[in-house]
């Protein structure tokens, strides 16, 4: 498993440090707003769990499952809503928490879907922003790290549903995904 990793891009310690900073900023920005933080399964699960524990003001959270990749290497462009929110979001401030924004296809779909429910605001918080691959006009409001066009896995990010449990974000060796 570790032999499949070419390079560690962000260590466990670097991720924890950056999440502390994001938590502080979000706590300031959302003080008194009673926001709903939305975890987009499955990739953002670890980021979400660590991020919400750095938030010092009252929040609610909820989960959505949306898939555009399936087990495909490249995005199919087809977005599927697998699990919806349990909570109504009308007049609420919503923060979407993602592990990575790549083409932006998933978030474009999601924002359109959530905007139709008349929330007070929608912001995006992502751990990673792979800006060089963007095909939509999505810009994250809060971002942990920018990444280049690498195949990244770990800390929630997968290849064929594996590698998600790695405590760091690393680059997968081409041999591992071109077998
Ligand atoms: C990944 C990731 C984002 C999306 C980003 O999800 O978690 O939701 O792809 O890609 P995009 O910007 O090109 O749309 P995926 O569909 O792989 O599901 P997962 O989170 O369960 O791994």
Backbone and ligand atoms as CSV (ligand in chain L), in Angstrom:
chain,resi,resn,atom,element,x,y,z
A,1,UNK,N,N,0.852,-1.219,0.000
A,1,UNK,CA,C,0.000,0.000,0.000
A,1,UNK,C,C,0.880,1.258,0.000
A,2,UNK,N,N,1.777,1.364,0.989
A,2,UNK,CA,C,2.654,2.549,1.035
A,2,UNK,C,C,3.621,2.556,-0.145
A,3,UNK,N,N,3.905,1.353,-0.680
A,3,UNK,CA,C,4.784,1.264,-1.854
A,3,UNK,C,C,4.155,1.898,-3.085
A,4,UNK,N,N,2.826,2.076,-3.041
A,4,UNK,CA,C,2.130,2.678,-4.185
A,4,UNK,C,C,2.202,4.209,-4.167
A,5,UNK,N,N,2.746,4.761,-3.097
A,5,UNK,CA,C,2.792,6.227,-2.971
A,5,UNK,C,C,4.137,6.762,-3.470
A,6,UNK,N,N,4.044,7.662,-4.408
A,6,UNK,CA,C,5.248,8.241,-5.028
A,6,UNK,C,C,5.847,9.336,-4.155
A,7,UNK,N,N,4.946,10.127,-3.535
A,7,UNK,CA,C,5.404,11.295,-2.786
A,7,UNK,C,C,4.313,11.721,-1.806
A,8,UNK,N,N,4.718,12.127,-0.608
A,8,UNK,CA,C,3.737,12.679,0.328
A,8,UNK,C,C,3.649,14.182,0.053
A,9,UNK,N,N,2.463,14.645,-0.285
A,9,UNK,CA,C,2.299,16.078,-0.589
A,9,UNK,C,C,2.031,16.872,0.677
A,10,UNK,N,N,1.133,16.346,1.535
A,10,UNK,CA,C,0.784,17.038,2.777
A,10,UNK,C,C,0.755,16.007,3.898
A,11,UNK,N,N,1.620,16.208,4.877
A,11,UNK,CA,C,1.734,15.253,5.983
A,11,UNK,C,C,0.556,15.416,6.939
A,12,UNK,N,N,0.430,14.443,7.824
A,12,UNK,CA,C,-0.595,14.469,8.862
A,12,UNK,C,C,-0.491,15.778,9.660
A,13,UNK,N,N,0.740,16.164,9.994
A,13,UNK,CA,C,0.973,17.374,10.804
A,13,UNK,C,C,0.609,18.641,10.019
A,14,UNK,N,N,1.000,18.688,8.745
A,14,UNK,CA,C,0.669,19.873,7.917
A,14,UNK,C,C,-0.847,20.018,7.767
A,15,UNK,N,N,-1.520,18.888,7.584
A,15,UNK,CA,C,-2.980,18.919,7.423
A,15,UNK,C,C,-3.625,19.429,8.720
A,16,UNK,N,N,-3.162,18.894,9.851
A,16,UNK,CA,C,-3.745,19.286,11.142
A,16,UNK,C,C,-3.539,20.786,11.388
A,17,UNK,N,N,-2.372,21.278,11.062
A,17,UNK,CA,C,-2.043,22.695,11.255
A,17,UNK,C,C,-2.950,23.587,10.406
A,18,UNK,N,N,-3.123,23.201,9.153
A,18,UNK,CA,C,-3.947,23.994,8.230
A,18,UNK,C,C,-5.424,23.947,8.650
A,19,UNK,N,N,-5.862,22.795,9.141
A,19,UNK,CA,C,-7.261,22.676,9.569
A,19,UNK,C,C,-7.522,23.559,10.798
A,20,UNK,N,N,-6.537,23.673,11.658
A,20,UNK,CA,C,-6.679,24.580,12.815
A,20,UNK,C,C,-6.927,26.006,12.328
A,21,UNK,N,N,-6.142,26.422,11.321
A,21,UNK,CA,C,-6.300,27.781,10.777
A,21,UNK,C,C,-7.676,27.959,10.142
A,22,UNK,N,N,-8.096,26.953,9.356
A,22,UNK,CA,C,-9.417,27.040,8.707
A,22,UNK,C,C,-10.523,27.096,9.760
A,23,UNK,N,N,-10.379,26.296,10.805
A,23,UNK,CA,C,-11.376,26.260,11.874
A,23,UNK,C,C,-11.499,27.617,12.552
A,24,UNK,N,N,-10.372,28.271,12.748
A,24,UNK,CA,C,-10.371,29.582,13.404
A,24,UNK,C,C,-11.095,30.607,12.503
A,25,UNK,N,N,-10.751,30.602,11.218
A,25,UNK,CA,C,-11.384,31.536,10.266
A,25,UNK,C,C,-12.890,31.288,10.189
A,26,UNK,N,N,-13.268,30.015,10.053
A,26,UNK,CA,C,-14.697,29.685,9.945
A,26,UNK,C,C,-15.438,30.051,11.231
A,27,UNK,N,N,-14.795,29.868,12.379
A,27,UNK,CA,C,-15.433,30.212,13.658
A,27,UNK,C,C,-15.696,31.714,13.729
A,28,UNK,N,N,-14.763,32.504,13.205
A,28,UNK,CA,C,-14.960,33.965,13.186
A,28,UNK,C,C,-16.072,34.338,12.207
A,29,UNK,N,N,-16.012,33.749,11.014
A,29,UNK,CA,C,-16.970,34.116,9.957
A,29,UNK,C,C,-18.405,33.674,10.266
A,30,UNK,N,N,-18.542,32.594,11.031
A,30,UNK,CA,C,-19.886,32.055,11.263
A,30,UNK,C,C,-20.411,32.258,12.687
A,31,UNK,N,N,-19.738,33.091,13.446
A,31,UNK,CA,C,-20.208,33.381,14.810
A,31,UNK,C,C,-21.611,33.989,14.730
A,32,UNK,N,N,-22.541,33.442,15.482
A,32,UNK,CA,C,-23.907,33.981,15.540
A,32,UNK,C,C,-24.764,33.646,14.331
A,33,UNK,N,N,-24.262,32.815,13.397
A,33,UNK,CA,C,-25.029,32.527,12.169
A,33,UNK,C,C,-25.701,31.153,12.172
A,34,UNK,N,N,-25.399,30.328,13.147
A,34,UNK,CA,C,-26.020,29.012,13.270
A,34,UNK,C,C,-25.992,28.219,11.948
A,35,UNK,N,N,-24.792,28.045,11.373
A,35,UNK,CA,C,-24.705,27.425,10.044
A,35,UNK,C,C,-24.893,25.903,10.059
A,36,UNK,N,N,-25.137,25.360,8.861
A,36,UNK,CA,C,-25.135,23.903,8.675
A,36,UNK,C,C,-23.907,23.551,7.845
A,37,UNK,N,N,-23.061,22.707,8.397
A,37,UNK,CA,C,-21.899,22.202,7.657
A,37,UNK,C,C,-22.303,20.887,6.999
A,38,UNK,N,N,-22.081,20.801,5.694
A,38,UNK,CA,C,-22.510,19.623,4.941
A,38,UNK,C,C,-21.296,18.831,4.465
A,39,UNK,N,N,-21.212,17.612,4.947
A,39,UNK,CA,C,-20.128,16.705,4.558
A,39,UNK,C,C,-20.535,15.959,3.291
A,40,UNK,N,N,-19.709,16.062,2.253
A,40,UNK,CA,C,-20.001,15.353,1.011
A,40,UNK,C,C,-19.251,14.019,1.027
A,41,UNK,N,N,-20.023,12.957,1.229
A,41,UNK,CA,C,-19.432,11.611,1.343
A,41,UNK,C,C,-18.939,11.127,-0.013
A,42,UNK,N,N,-17.988,10.227,-0.071
A,42,UNK,CA,C,-17.294,9.769,1.110
A,42,UNK,C,C,-15.986,10.511,1.329
A,43,UNK,N,N,-15.488,11.135,0.265
A,43,UNK,CA,C,-14.132,11.694,0.302
A,43,UNK,C,C,-13.862,12.682,1.423
A,44,UNK,N,N,-14.860,13.507,1.779
A,44,UNK,CA,C,-14.562,14.561,2.754
A,44,UNK,C,C,-14.763,14.126,4.202
A,45,UNK,N,N,-15.027,12.827,4.426
A,45,UNK,CA,C,-15.357,12.376,5.788
A,45,UNK,C,C,-14.268,12.679,6.822
A,46,UNK,N,N,-13.021,12.425,6.482
A,46,UNK,CA,C,-11.947,12.644,7.474
A,46,UNK,C,C,-11.707,14.142,7.676
A,47,UNK,N,N,-11.672,14.875,6.587
A,47,UNK,CA,C,-11.498,16.332,6.660
A,47,UNK,C,C,-12.621,16.954,7.492
A,48,UNK,N,N,-13.833,16.544,7.209
A,48,UNK,CA,C,-15.012,17.073,7.909
A,48,UNK,C,C,-14.897,16.821,9.416
A,49,UNK,N,N,-14.580,15.578,9.763
A,49,UNK,CA,C,-14.509,15.198,11.184
A,49,UNK,C,C,-13.453,16.019,11.916
A,50,UNK,N,N,-12.334,16.269,11.268
A,50,UNK,CA,C,-11.277,17.057,11.914
A,50,UNK,C,C,-11.621,18.549,11.919
A,51,UNK,N,N,-12.220,19.018,10.832
A,51,UNK,CA,C,-12.553,20.441,10.720
A,51,UNK,C,C,-13.593,20.874,11.754
A,52,UNK,N,N,-14.672,20.120,11.868
A,52,UNK,CA,C,-15.744,20.558,12.782
A,52,UNK,C,C,-15.262,20.607,14.231
A,53,UNK,N,N,-14.248,19.785,14.535
A,53,UNK,CA,C,-13.733,19.809,15.912
A,53,UNK,C,C,-12.853,21.014,16.198
A,54,UNK,N,N,-12.520,21.783,15.154
A,54,UNK,CA,C,-11.767,23.029,15.327
A,54,UNK,C,C,-12.687,24.244,15.314
A,55,UNK,N,N,-13.988,24.003,15.231
A,55,UNK,CA,C,-14.932,25.127,15.183
A,55,UNK,C,C,-15.485,25.372,16.579
A,56,UNK,N,N,-15.385,26.618,16.986
A,56,UNK,CA,C,-15.665,26.949,18.393
A,56,UNK,C,C,-17.008,27.654,18.581
A,57,UNK,N,N,-17.785,27.784,17.492
A,57,UNK,CA,C,-19.110,28.415,17.597
A,57,UNK,C,C,-20.167,27.355,17.277
A,58,UNK,N,N,-21.431,27.582,17.687
A,58,UNK,CA,C,-22.447,26.549,17.424
A,58,UNK,C,C,-22.670,26.309,15.928
A,59,UNK,N,N,-22.709,25.049,15.552
A,59,UNK,CA,C,-23.034,24.665,14.169
A,59,UNK,C,C,-23.911,23.409,14.217
A,60,UNK,N,N,-24.570,23.130,13.099
A,60,UNK,CA,C,-25.199,21.812,12.905
A,60,UNK,C,C,-24.433,21.139,11.791
A,61,UNK,N,N,-24.563,19.815,11.680
A,61,UNK,CA,C,-24.044,19.213,10.461
A,61,UNK,C,C,-24.956,18.155,9.880
A,62,UNK,N,N,-24.727,17.905,8.589
A,62,UNK,CA,C,-25.535,16.952,7.839
A,62,UNK,C,C,-24.651,16.336,6.752
A,63,UNK,N,N,-25.190,15.328,6.073
A,63,UNK,CA,C,-24.388,14.567,5.109
A,63,UNK,C,C,-25.126,14.424,3.786
A,64,UNK,N,N,-24.351,14.492,2.702
A,64,UNK,CA,C,-24.903,14.188,1.385
A,64,UNK,C,C,-23.943,13.234,0.701
A,65,UNK,N,N,-24.467,12.419,-0.155
A,65,UNK,CA,C,-23.598,11.549,-0.928
A,65,UNK,C,C,-23.883,11.788,-2.402
A,66,UNK,N,N,-22.832,12.186,-3.084
A,66,UNK,CA,C,-22.951,12.528,-4.497
A,66,UNK,C,C,-21.780,11.880,-5.202
A,67,UNK,N,N,-22.036,11.261,-6.316
A,67,UNK,CA,C,-20.911,10.629,-6.988
A,67,UNK,C,C,-20.882,10.993,-8.456
A,68,UNK,N,N,-19.708,11.418,-8.901
A,68,UNK,CA,C,-19.568,11.684,-10.329
A,68,UNK,C,C,-18.514,10.762,-10.929
A,69,UNK,N,N,-17.711,10.148,-10.059
A,69,UNK,CA,C,-16.580,9.366,-10.564
A,69,UNK,C,C,-16.860,7.869,-10.587
A,70,UNK,N,N,-17.622,7.395,-9.580
A,70,UNK,CA,C,-17.747,5.944,-9.417
A,70,UNK,C,C,-16.357,5.368,-9.265
A,71,UNK,N,N,-16.095,4.259,-9.926
A,71,UNK,CA,C,-14.755,3.682,-9.868
A,71,UNK,C,C,-13.936,4.085,-11.087
A,72,UNK,N,N,-14.418,5.095,-11.788
A,72,UNK,CA,C,-13.707,5.504,-12.992
A,72,UNK,C,C,-12.496,6.337,-12.621
A,73,UNK,N,N,-11.503,6.306,-13.452
A,73,UNK,CA,C,-10.279,7.081,-13.243
A,73,UNK,C,C,-10.537,8.557,-13.547
A,74,UNK,N,N,-11.301,8.808,-14.587
A,74,UNK,CA,C,-11.603,10.182,-14.987
A,74,UNK,C,C,-13.097,10.425,-14.765
A,75,UNK,N,N,-13.448,11.647,-14.383
A,75,UNK,CA,C,-14.845,11.969,-14.117
A,75,UNK,C,C,-15.720,11.629,-15.308
A,76,UNK,N,N,-16.860,10.997,-15.013
A,76,UNK,CA,C,-17.784,10.652,-16.085
A,76,UNK,C,C,-18.629,11.872,-16.467
A,77,UNK,N,N,-18.601,12.893,-15.603
A,77,UNK,CA,C,-19.427,14.073,-15.849
A,77,UNK,C,C,-20.877,13.848,-15.454
A,78,UNK,N,N,-21.202,12.620,-15.083
A,78,UNK,CA,C,-22.562,12.271,-14.672
A,78,UNK,C,C,-22.625,12.344,-13.158
A,79,UNK,N,N,-23.456,13.246,-12.638
A,79,UNK,CA,C,-23.535,13.393,-11.190
A,79,UNK,C,C,-24.778,12.673,-10.685
A,80,UNK,N,N,-24.588,11.892,-9.631
A,80,UNK,CA,C,-25.730,11.150,-9.049
A,80,UNK,C,C,-25.900,11.559,-7.593
A,81,UNK,N,N,-27.135,11.869,-7.203
A,81,UNK,CA,C,-27.423,12.155,-5.790
A,81,UNK,C,C,-27.778,10.826,-5.123
A,82,UNK,N,N,-26.897,10.371,-4.257
A,82,UNK,CA,C,-27.089,9.055,-3.621
A,82,UNK,C,C,-27.764,9.167,-2.259
A,83,UNK,N,N,-27.497,10.299,-1.563
A,83,UNK,CA,C,-28.170,10.547,-0.276
A,83,UNK,C,C,-28.371,12.039,-0.111
A,84,UNK,N,N,-29.598,12.434,0.202
A,84,UNK,CA,C,-29.903,13.859,0.358
A,84,UNK,C,C,-29.745,14.278,1.820
A,85,UNK,N,N,-29.806,15.590,2.051
A,85,UNK,CA,C,-29.782,16.127,3.409
A,85,UNK,C,C,-31.016,15.653,4.183
A,86,UNK,N,N,-30.868,15.565,5.494
A,86,UNK,CA,C,-32.038,15.283,6.336
A,86,UNK,C,C,-32.690,16.586,6.792
A,87,UNK,N,N,-31.906,17.674,6.775
A,87,UNK,CA,C,-32.335,18.951,7.352
A,87,UNK,C,C,-32.809,19.923,6.269
A,88,UNK,N,N,-33.912,20.650,6.504
A,88,UNK,CA,C,-34.262,21.739,5.582
A,88,UNK,C,C,-33.234,22.868,5.706
A,89,UNK,N,N,-32.886,23.521,4.615
A,89,UNK,CA,C,-31.850,24.564,4.686
A,89,UNK,C,C,-32.385,25.957,4.353
A,90,UNK,N,N,-33.697,26.093,4.190
A,90,UNK,CA,C,-34.272,27.399,3.868
A,90,UNK,C,C,-33.849,28.427,4.931
A,91,UNK,N,N,-33.333,29.555,4.457
A,91,UNK,CA,C,-32.866,30.654,5.330
A,91,UNK,C,C,-31.683,30.290,6.229
A,92,UNK,N,N,-31.043,29.177,5.964
A,92,UNK,CA,C,-29.880,28.795,6.771
A,92,UNK,C,C,-28.593,29.065,5.990
A,93,UNK,N,N,-27.517,29.304,6.741
A,93,UNK,CA,C,-26.206,29.447,6.121
A,93,UNK,C,C,-25.591,28.053,5.972
A,94,UNK,N,N,-25.185,27.734,4.736
A,94,UNK,CA,C,-24.685,26.386,4.433
A,94,UNK,C,C,-23.205,26.451,4.074
A,95,UNK,N,N,-22.428,25.560,4.657
A,95,UNK,CA,C,-21.014,25.427,4.264
A,95,UNK,C,C,-20.831,24.004,3.737
A,96,UNK,N,N,-20.527,23.895,2.445
A,96,UNK,CA,C,-20.281,22.582,1.837
A,96,UNK,C,C,-18.819,22.221,2.085
A,97,UNK,N,N,-18.597,21.043,2.647
A,97,UNK,CA,C,-17.220,20.624,2.938
A,97,UNK,C,C,-16.827,19.493,1.984
A,98,UNK,N,N,-15.819,19.750,1.179
A,98,UNK,CA,C,-15.353,18.801,0.166
A,98,UNK,C,C,-13.892,18.434,0.423
A,99,UNK,N,N,-13.487,17.269,-0.053
A,99,UNK,CA,C,-12.065,16.909,0.027
A,99,UNK,C,C,-11.289,17.548,-1.111
A,100,UNK,N,N,-11.901,17.574,-2.307
A,100,UNK,CA,C,-11.175,18.138,-3.459
A,100,UNK,C,C,-12.158,18.733,-4.460
A,101,UNK,N,N,-11.789,19.872,-5.011
A,101,UNK,CA,C,-12.514,20.418,-6.159
A,101,UNK,C,C,-11.595,20.215,-7.361
A,102,UNK,N,N,-12.102,19.450,-8.329
A,102,UNK,CA,C,-11.311,19.102,-9.513
A,102,UNK,C,C,-11.922,19.873,-10.691
A,103,UNK,N,N,-12.742,19.207,-11.515
A,103,UNK,CA,C,-13.369,19.928,-12.625
A,103,UNK,C,C,-14.422,20.929,-12.120
A,104,UNK,N,N,-14.965,20.650,-10.930
A,104,UNK,CA,C,-16.028,21.506,-10.384
A,104,UNK,C,C,-17.413,21.023,-10.768
A,105,UNK,N,N,-17.472,19.912,-11.500
A,105,UNK,CA,C,-18.765,19.366,-11.962
A,105,UNK,C,C,-19.684,19.016,-10.784
A,106,UNK,N,N,-19.114,18.353,-9.788
A,106,UNK,CA,C,-19.911,17.929,-8.633
A,106,UNK,C,C,-20.498,19.143,-7.916
A,107,UNK,N,N,-19.658,20.137,-7.680
A,107,UNK,CA,C,-20.128,21.316,-6.942
A,107,UNK,C,C,-21.097,22.167,-7.743
A,108,UNK,N,N,-20.919,22.226,-9.047
A,108,UNK,CA,C,-21.873,22.983,-9.877
A,108,UNK,C,C,-23.264,22.392,-9.713
A,109,UNK,N,N,-23.317,21.069,-9.801
A,109,UNK,CA,C,-24.591,20.373,-9.640
A,109,UNK,C,C,-25.163,20.622,-8.242
A,110,UNK,N,N,-24.293,20.458,-7.266
A,110,UNK,CA,C,-24.723,20.551,-5.873
A,110,UNK,C,C,-25.235,21.945,-5.527
A,111,UNK,N,N,-24.523,22.954,-5.981
A,111,UNK,CA,C,-24.925,24.325,-5.655
A,111,UNK,C,C,-26.279,24.649,-6.299
A,112,UNK,N,N,-26.455,24.236,-7.527
A,112,UNK,CA,C,-27.759,24.445,-8.186
A,112,UNK,C,C,-28.870,23.748,-7.398
A,113,UNK,N,N,-28.583,22.529,-7.014
A,113,UNK,CA,C,-29.554,21.727,-6.260
A,113,UNK,C,C,-29.907,22.400,-4.923
A,114,UNK,N,N,-28.897,22.902,-4.204
A,114,UNK,CA,C,-29.145,23.496,-2.882
A,114,UNK,C,C,-29.730,24.904,-2.986
A,115,UNK,N,N,-29.328,25.643,-4.017
A,115,UNK,CA,C,-29.867,27.005,-4.180
A,115,UNK,C,C,-31.377,26.991,-4.351
A,116,UNK,N,N,-31.884,25.939,-4.974
A,116,UNK,CA,C,-33.331,25.827,-5.193
A,116,UNK,C,C,-34.099,25.736,-3.871
A,117,UNK,N,N,-33.378,25.464,-2.776
A,117,UNK,CA,C,-34.043,25.344,-1.460
A,117,UNK,C,C,-33.996,26.646,-0.657
A,118,UNK,N,N,-33.532,27.718,-1.308
A,118,UNK,CA,C,-33.513,29.068,-0.722
A,118,UNK,C,C,-32.747,29.195,0.608
A,119,UNK,N,N,-31.493,28.765,0.638
A,119,UNK,CA,C,-30.689,28.982,1.853
A,119,UNK,C,C,-30.288,30.455,1.962
A,120,UNK,N,N,-29.861,30.895,3.165
A,120,UNK,CA,C,-29.407,32.282,3.330
A,120,UNK,C,C,-28.095,32.495,2.570
A,121,UNK,N,N,-27.214,31.490,2.569
A,121,UNK,CA,C,-25.959,31.570,1.818
A,121,UNK,C,C,-25.404,30.163,1.633
A,122,UNK,N,N,-24.539,30.011,0.621
A,122,UNK,CA,C,-23.829,28.742,0.423
A,122,UNK,C,C,-22.362,29.079,0.193
A,123,UNK,N,N,-21.480,28.490,0.964
A,123,UNK,CA,C,-20.030,28.657,0.750
A,123,UNK,C,C,-19.410,27.273,0.633
A,124,UNK,N,N,-18.250,27.255,-0.006
A,124,UNK,CA,C,-17.540,25.992,-0.217
A,124,UNK,C,C,-16.240,25.997,0.574
A,125,UNK,N,N,-16.013,24.936,1.329
A,125,UNK,CA,C,-14.737,24.757,2.024
A,125,UNK,C,C,-14.134,23.440,1.538
A,126,UNK,N,N,-12.985,23.499,0.901
A,126,UNK,CA,C,-12.358,22.273,0.394
A,126,UNK,C,C,-10.959,22.115,0.964
A,127,UNK,N,N,-10.581,20.866,1.192
A,127,UNK,CA,C,-9.200,20.628,1.637
A,127,UNK,C,C,-8.231,20.926,0.500
A,128,UNK,N,N,-8.561,20.407,-0.695
A,128,UNK,CA,C,-7.653,20.556,-1.833
A,128,UNK,C,C,-8.362,21.233,-2.999
A,129,UNK,N,N,-7.624,22.082,-3.690
A,129,UNK,CA,C,-8.156,22.736,-4.889
A,129,UNK,C,C,-7.222,22.430,-6.060
A,130,UNK,N,N,-7.738,21.606,-6.996
A,130,UNK,CA,C,-6.957,21.280,-8.192
A,130,UNK,C,C,-7.436,22.205,-9.315
A,131,UNK,N,N,-7.057,23.458,-9.154
A,131,UNK,CA,C,-7.579,24.546,-9.991
A,131,UNK,C,C,-7.264,24.352,-11.478
A,132,UNK,N,N,-6.122,23.750,-11.743
A,132,UNK,CA,C,-5.686,23.583,-13.138
A,132,UNK,C,C,-6.627,22.696,-13.951
A,133,UNK,N,N,-7.512,21.959,-13.298
A,133,UNK,CA,C,-8.398,21.037,-14.019
A,133,UNK,C,C,-9.830,21.563,-14.141
A,134,UNK,N,N,-10.051,22.803,-13.705
A,134,UNK,CA,C,-11.423,23.305,-13.617
A,134,UNK,C,C,-12.097,23.433,-14.989
A,135,UNK,N,N,-13.357,22.977,-15.057
A,135,UNK,CA,C,-14.137,23.111,-16.300
A,135,UNK,C,C,-15.387,23.938,-16.051
A,136,UNK,N,N,-15.546,24.439,-14.825
A,136,UNK,CA,C,-16.730,25.210,-14.447
A,136,UNK,C,C,-16.238,26.479,-13.742
A,137,UNK,N,N,-17.163,27.380,-13.373
A,137,UNK,CA,C,-16.705,28.624,-12.733
A,137,UNK,C,C,-16.729,28.535,-11.203
A,138,UNK,N,N,-16.555,27.354,-10.675
A,138,UNK,CA,C,-16.553,27.145,-9.216
A,138,UNK,C,C,-15.243,27.649,-8.601
A,139,UNK,N,N,-15.363,28.473,-7.557
A,139,UNK,CA,C,-14.191,28.914,-6.796
A,139,UNK,C,C,-14.457,28.659,-5.317
A,140,UNK,N,N,-13.630,27.835,-4.674
A,140,UNK,CA,C,-13.862,27.574,-3.244
A,140,UNK,C,C,-13.686,28.851,-2.421
A,141,UNK,N,N,-14.499,29.009,-1.383
A,141,UNK,CA,C,-14.381,30.180,-0.504
A,141,UNK,C,C,-13.302,29.952,0.545
A,142,UNK,N,N,-13.127,28.703,0.939
A,142,UNK,CA,C,-12.099,28.329,1.920
A,142,UNK,C,C,-11.352,27.125,1.349
A,143,UNK,N,N,-10.023,27.196,1.385
A,143,UNK,CA,C,-9.240,26.121,0.772
A,143,UNK,C,C,-8.041,25.787,1.655
A,144,UNK,N,N,-7.827,24.480,1.858
A,144,UNK,CA,C,-6.664,24.053,2.635
A,144,UNK,C,C,-5.384,24.239,1.853
A,145,UNK,N,N,-5.308,23.578,0.696
A,145,UNK,CA,C,-4.090,23.614,-0.124
A,145,UNK,C,C,-4.469,23.560,-1.601
A,146,UNK,N,N,-3.665,24.232,-2.422
A,146,UNK,CA,C,-3.787,24.070,-3.877
A,146,UNK,C,C,-2.941,22.857,-4.269
A,147,UNK,N,N,-3.414,22.089,-5.230
A,147,UNK,CA,C,-2.605,20.976,-5.741
A,147,UNK,C,C,-2.509,21.051,-7.254
A,148,UNK,N,N,-1.396,20.528,-7.771
A,148,UNK,CA,C,-1.213,20.441,-9.219
A,148,UNK,C,C,-1.965,19.226,-9.753
A,149,UNK,N,N,-1.727,18.905,-10.996
A,149,UNK,CA,C,-2.472,17.825,-11.640
A,149,UNK,C,C,-1.846,16.465,-11.317
A,150,UNK,N,N,-1.908,16.089,-10.020
A,150,UNK,CA,C,-1.408,14.787,-9.574
A,150,UNK,C,C,-2.595,13.898,-9.242
A,151,UNK,N,N,-2.395,12.599,-9.300
A,151,UNK,CA,C,-3.414,11.667,-8.816
A,151,UNK,C,C,-3.217,11.529,-7.314
A,152,UNK,N,N,-4.044,12.246,-6.555
A,152,UNK,CA,C,-3.854,12.275,-5.104
A,152,UNK,C,C,-4.777,11.309,-4.377
A,153,UNK,N,N,-4.237,10.654,-3.373
A,153,UNK,CA,C,-5.019,9.733,-2.530
A,153,UNK,C,C,-4.651,9.967,-1.071
A,154,UNK,N,N,-5.477,9.403,-0.183
A,154,UNK,CA,C,-5.206,9.494,1.257
A,154,UNK,C,C,-6.058,10.561,1.905
A,155,UNK,N,N,-6.172,10.470,3.218
A,155,UNK,CA,C,-6.961,11.415,4.007
A,155,UNK,C,C,-8.361,11.613,3.382
A,156,UNK,N,N,-8.983,10.483,3.038
A,156,UNK,CA,C,-10.336,10.513,2.476
A,156,UNK,C,C,-10.379,10.305,0.980
A,157,UNK,N,N,-9.310,10.674,0.291
A,157,UNK,CA,C,-9.312,10.564,-1.183
A,157,UNK,C,C,-8.939,9.146,-1.597
A,158,UNK,N,N,-9.618,8.660,-2.637
A,158,UNK,CA,C,-9.456,7.248,-2.983
A,158,UNK,C,C,-8.993,6.995,-4.405
A,159,UNK,N,N,-8.578,5.759,-4.631
A,159,UNK,CA,C,-8.555,5.165,-5.964
A,159,UNK,C,C,-9.241,3.818,-5.808
A,160,UNK,N,N,-10.307,3.607,-6.563
A,160,UNK,CA,C,-11.132,2.393,-6.462
A,160,UNK,C,C,-11.485,2.085,-5.012
A,161,UNK,N,N,-11.838,3.146,-4.290
A,161,UNK,CA,C,-12.309,3.060,-2.905
A,161,UNK,C,C,-11.218,2.663,-1.902
A,162,UNK,N,N,-9.988,2.561,-2.337
A,162,UNK,CA,C,-8.873,2.259,-1.428
A,162,UNK,C,C,-8.086,3.517,-1.101
A,163,UNK,N,N,-7.152,3.375,-0.199
A,163,UNK,CA,C,-6.199,4.428,0.213
A,163,UNK,C,C,-6.826,5.542,1.056
A,164,UNK,N,N,-8.142,5.512,1.275
A,164,UNK,CA,C,-8.787,6.637,1.970
A,164,UNK,C,C,-8.271,6.803,3.394
A,165,UNK,N,N,-7.860,5.711,4.021
A,165,UNK,CA,C,-7.491,5.751,5.441
A,165,UNK,C,C,-6.079,6.277,5.685
A,166,UNK,N,N,-5.304,6.500,4.645
A,166,UNK,CA,C,-3.938,7.007,4.866
A,166,UNK,C,C,-4.025,8.361,5.569
A,167,UNK,N,N,-3.163,8.615,6.544
A,167,UNK,CA,C,-3.284,9.856,7.324
A,167,UNK,C,C,-2.721,11.088,6.622
A,168,UNK,N,N,-2.134,10.887,5.451
A,168,UNK,CA,C,-1.543,11.999,4.692
A,168,UNK,C,C,-2.163,12.038,3.294
A,169,UNK,N,N,-1.896,13.121,2.554
A,169,UNK,CA,C,-2.282,13.178,1.136
A,169,UNK,C,C,-1.021,12.923,0.318
A,170,UNK,N,N,-1.088,11.900,-0.527
A,170,UNK,CA,C,0.087,11.552,-1.327
A,170,UNK,C,C,-0.271,11.383,-2.793
A,171,UNK,N,N,0.779,11.288,-3.605
A,171,UNK,CA,C,0.591,11.076,-5.042
A,171,UNK,C,C,0.719,9.585,-5.318
A,172,UNK,N,N,-0.282,9.046,-6.024
A,172,UNK,CA,C,-0.272,7.627,-6.370
A,172,UNK,C,C,0.672,7.393,-7.551
A,173,UNK,N,N,1.474,6.345,-7.437
A,173,UNK,CA,C,2.371,6.009,-8.557
A,173,UNK,C,C,1.541,5.587,-9.769
A,174,UNK,N,N,1.918,5.997,-10.951
A,174,UNK,CA,C,1.155,5.608,-12.153
A,174,UNK,C,C,0.982,4.095,-12.262
A,175,UNK,N,N,1.973,3.306,-11.833
A,175,UNK,CA,C,1.858,1.832,-11.911
A,175,UNK,C,C,0.640,1.345,-11.124
A,176,UNK,N,N,0.290,2.070,-10.062
A,176,UNK,CA,C,-0.798,1.617,-9.195
A,176,UNK,C,C,-2.165,1.813,-9.816
A,177,UNK,N,N,-2.313,2.777,-10.737
A,177,UNK,CA,C,-3.638,2.955,-11.337
A,177,UNK,C,C,-3.685,2.569,-12.812
A,178,UNK,N,N,-2.537,2.154,-13.354
A,178,UNK,CA,C,-2.584,1.747,-14.771
A,178,UNK,C,C,-2.380,0.240,-14.927
A,179,UNK,N,N,-2.556,-0.489,-13.775
A,179,UNK,CA,C,-2.429,-1.964,-13.821
A,179,UNK,C,C,-3.520,-2.568,-14.682
L,1,LIG,C1,C,-14.719,13.301,-5.695
L,1,LIG,C2,C,-14.556,14.408,-4.660
L,1,LIG,C3,C,-15.469,15.487,-5.153
L,1,LIG,C4,C,-15.427,15.307,-6.661
L,1,LIG,C5,C,-14.528,16.349,-7.259
L,1,LIG,O1,O,-15.852,12.548,-5.363
L,1,LIG,O2,O,-14.922,13.985,-3.364
L,1,LIG,O3,O,-16.794,15.328,-4.694
L,1,LIG,O4,O,-14.902,14.001,-6.919
L,1,LIG,O5,O,-14.445,16.221,-8.651
L,1,LIG,P1,P,-15.074,17.276,-9.663
L,1,LIG,O6,O,-14.697,18.654,-9.181
L,1,LIG,O7,O,-14.382,16.927,-10.973
L,1,LIG,O8,O,-16.544,17.072,-9.733
L,1,LIG,P2,P,-16.170,11.098,-5.955
L,1,LIG,O9,O,-17.241,11.229,-6.984
L,1,LIG,O10,O,-14.885,10.437,-6.389
L,1,LIG,O11,O,-16.792,10.342,-4.705
L,1,LIG,P3,P,-16.115,10.032,-3.260
L,1,LIG,O12,O,-16.064,11.340,-2.496
L,1,LIG,O13,O,-17.075,9.075,-2.632
L,1,LIG,O14,O,-14.737,9.461,-3.493
